[in-house]
């Protein structure tokens, strides 16, 4: 794929609208407490 092909394909993809990537939780987050528990620093040590 040439740089021109890549640019043309990327521009065509972005014509569909904003938001190509999305970040979603893997556990239910229904309350602020749920979010606080999931996002607590140090959980990577678990």
DSSP file (Angstrom, degrees, kcal/mol; ACC not computed):
  #  RESIDUE AA STRUCTURE BP1 BP2  ACC     N-H-->O    O-->H-N    N-H-->O    O-->H-N    TCO  KAPPA ALPHA  PHI   PSI    X-CA   Y-CA   Z-CA
    1    1 A X              0   0    0      0, 0.0     2,-0.1     0, 0.0     0, 0.0   0.000 360.0 360.0 360.0 130.0    0.0    0.0    0.0
    2    2 A X     >  -     0   0    0      1,-0.1     4,-2.5     4,-0.0     5,-0.2  -0.426 360.0-108.7 -82.2 161.8    1.4    3.3   -1.0
    3    3 A X  H  > S+     0   0    0      1,-0.2     4,-2.4     2,-0.2     5,-0.2   0.870 122.0  53.1 -57.2 -36.3    1.3    6.4    1.3
    4    4 A X  H  > S+     0   0    0      2,-0.2     4,-2.4     1,-0.2    -1,-0.2   0.902 108.5  49.3 -66.3 -40.0   -1.3    7.9   -1.0
    5    5 A X  H  > S+     0   0    0      2,-0.2     4,-2.6     1,-0.2     5,-0.2   0.926 111.6  49.4 -62.3 -44.7   -3.5    4.8   -0.8
    6    6 A X  H  X S+     0   0    0     -4,-2.5     4,-2.6     1,-0.2    -2,-0.2   0.920 111.7  48.2 -61.3 -45.1   -3.2    4.8    3.0
    7    7 A X  H  X S+     0   0    0     -4,-2.4     4,-2.6     2,-0.2    -1,-0.2   0.924 112.2  48.8 -62.3 -44.7   -4.2    8.5    3.2
    8    8 A X  H  X S+     0   0    0     -4,-2.4     4,-2.1     1,-0.2    -2,-0.2   0.914 113.8  46.0 -62.8 -43.2   -7.1    8.0    0.8
    9    9 A X  H  X S+     0   0    0     -4,-2.6     4,-2.2     2,-0.2    -1,-0.2   0.892 112.6  50.4 -67.3 -39.3   -8.4    5.0    2.8
   10   10 A X  H  X S+     0   0    0     -4,-2.6     4,-2.0    -5,-0.2    -2,-0.2   0.923 111.1  48.3 -64.9 -43.6   -7.9    6.8    6.2
   11   11 A X  H  X S+     0   0    0     -4,-2.6     4,-0.7     1,-0.2    -1,-0.2   0.895 110.9  51.2 -64.4 -39.1   -9.8    9.9    4.9
   12   12 A X  H >< S+     0   0    0     -4,-2.1     3,-0.7     1,-0.2     4,-0.4   0.902 108.8  51.8 -64.1 -40.7  -12.6    7.7    3.6
   13   13 A X  H >< S+     0   0    0     -4,-2.2     3,-1.2     1,-0.2    -1,-0.2   0.901 108.3  51.1 -61.4 -41.1  -12.9    5.9    7.0
   14   14 A X  H >< S+     0   0    0     -4,-2.0     3,-1.1     1,-0.3    -1,-0.2   0.596  91.8  75.6 -77.9  -9.8  -13.2    9.1    8.8
   15   15 A X  T << S+     0   0    0     -4,-0.7    -1,-0.3    -3,-0.7    -2,-0.2   0.715  81.0  72.7 -69.3 -19.1  -16.0   10.4    6.6
   16   16 A X  T <  S-     0   0    0     -3,-1.2    -1,-0.2    -4,-0.4     2,-0.2   0.641 114.9 -92.2 -71.9 -12.7  -18.3    8.0    8.5
   17   17 A X    <   -     0   0    0     -3,-1.1    -1,-0.3    -4,-0.1     2,-0.0  -0.638  53.8 -45.0 126.8 175.5  -18.2   10.3   11.5
   18   18 A X  S    S+     0   0    0     -2,-0.2    -3,-0.0    -3,-0.1     0, 0.0  -0.261  94.3  56.8 -75.1 163.3  -16.3   10.8   14.7
   19   19 A X        +     0   0    0      1,-0.0    -1,-0.1    -2,-0.0     3,-0.0   0.982  39.3 163.3  85.7  75.6  -15.3    8.0   17.1
   20   20 A X        +     0   0    0      1,-0.1     2,-0.3    -6,-0.0    -2,-0.1   0.717  69.3  44.8 -93.3 -24.3  -13.3    5.2   15.6
   21   21 A X        -     0   0    0      2,-0.0     2,-0.3     0, 0.0    -1,-0.1  -0.865  65.8-169.0-120.4 154.7  -12.0    3.8   19.0
   22   22 A X        -     0   0    0     -2,-0.3     2,-0.5    -3,-0.0    -3,-0.0  -0.998  13.5-148.2-144.2 143.0  -13.9    3.1   22.2
   23   23 A X        +     0   0    0     -2,-0.3     2,-0.4     0, 0.0    -2,-0.0  -0.964  23.8 179.5-113.4 125.7  -12.8    2.3   25.7
   24   24 A X        -     0   0    0     -2,-0.5     2,-0.1     2,-0.0    -2,-0.0  -0.946  28.3-114.3-126.9 145.9  -15.2    0.1   27.6
   25   25 A X        -     0   0    0     -2,-0.4     4,-0.1     1,-0.1     3,-0.0  -0.429  11.5-148.2 -72.1 153.4  -15.1   -1.3   31.2
   26   26 A X  S    S+     0   0    0     -2,-0.1     2,-0.3     2,-0.1    -1,-0.1   0.453  84.1  50.0 -99.1  -3.7  -14.9   -5.1   31.5
   27   27 A X  S    S-     0   0    0      7,-0.0     2,-0.1     2,-0.0    -2,-0.1  -0.930 102.9 -88.0-127.5 154.9  -16.9   -5.1   34.8
   28   28 A X        -     0   0    0     -2,-0.3     2,-0.5     1,-0.1    -2,-0.1  -0.423  37.4-170.3 -63.7 132.1  -20.2   -3.4   35.5
   29   29 A X        +     0   0    0     -2,-0.1    -1,-0.1     1,-0.1    -4,-0.1  -0.836  27.2 145.2-124.9  91.4  -19.8    0.2   36.7
   30   30 A X        +     0   0    0     -2,-0.5     2,-0.3     1,-0.0    -1,-0.1   0.653  62.9  33.8-102.6 -19.5  -23.1    1.4   37.9
   31   31 A X  S  > S-     0   0    0      1,-0.1     4,-1.8     0, 0.0     5,-0.1  -0.842  82.3-109.1-131.6 168.2  -22.1    3.7   40.7
   32   32 A X  H  > S+     0   0    0     -2,-0.3     4,-2.5     1,-0.2     5,-0.1   0.848 120.3  56.6 -63.9 -33.5  -19.3    6.1   41.6
   33   33 A X  H  > S+     0   0    0      2,-0.2     4,-2.5     1,-0.2    -1,-0.2   0.907 103.3  53.1 -65.5 -41.0  -18.2    3.5   44.2
   34   34 A X  H  > S+     0   0    0      1,-0.2     4,-2.2     2,-0.2    -1,-0.2   0.930 111.5  46.4 -57.0 -45.5  -17.9    0.8   41.5
   35   35 A X  H  X S+     0   0    0     -4,-1.8     4,-2.2     1,-0.2    -2,-0.2   0.910 110.6  52.3 -64.1 -42.7  -15.7    3.1   39.5
   36   36 A X  H  < S+     0   0    0     -4,-2.5     4,-0.5     1,-0.2    -1,-0.2   0.896 110.9  47.6 -61.7 -40.4  -13.6    4.0   42.5
   37   37 A X  H >< S+     0   0    0     -4,-2.5     3,-0.6     1,-0.2    -1,-0.2   0.900 114.7  45.5 -67.7 -40.2  -13.0    0.3   43.3
   38   38 A X  H 3< S+     0   0    0     -4,-2.2    -2,-0.2     1,-0.2    -1,-0.2   0.813 118.3  42.5 -72.1 -29.7  -12.1   -0.5   39.7
   39   39 A X  T 3< S+     0   0    0     -4,-2.2    -1,-0.2    -5,-0.2    -2,-0.2   0.309  78.4 133.7-103.2   6.9   -9.8    2.5   39.3
   40   40 A X    X   -     0   0    0     -3,-0.6     3,-1.5    -4,-0.5    -3,-0.0  -0.389  63.2-112.2 -62.2 127.4   -8.0    2.4   42.6
   41   41 A X  T 3  S+     0   0    0      1,-0.2    -1,-0.1    -2,-0.1    -2,-0.1  -0.291 100.1  37.1 -57.8 143.3   -4.2    2.8   42.2
   42   42 A X  T >  S+     0   0    0     -3,-0.1     3,-1.7     3,-0.0    -1,-0.2   0.309  74.4 116.4  98.2  -8.7   -2.3   -0.3   43.0
   43   43 A X  G X   +     0   0    0     -3,-1.5     3,-1.6     1,-0.3    -2,-0.1   0.743  65.3  71.5 -67.2 -18.9   -4.8   -2.8   41.6
   44   44 A X  G 3  S+     0   0    0      1,-0.3    -1,-0.3     2,-0.1    -3,-0.1   0.737  88.1  64.4 -65.5 -19.9   -2.2   -3.9   39.0
   45   45 A X  G <         0   0    0     -3,-1.7    -1,-0.3     1,-0.2    -2,-0.2   0.610 360.0 360.0 -77.1 -11.2   -0.3   -5.5   41.9
   46   46 A X    <         0   0    0     -3,-1.6    -1,-0.2    -4,-0.2    -2,-0.1   0.480 360.0 360.0 -74.1 360.0   -3.2   -7.9   42.5
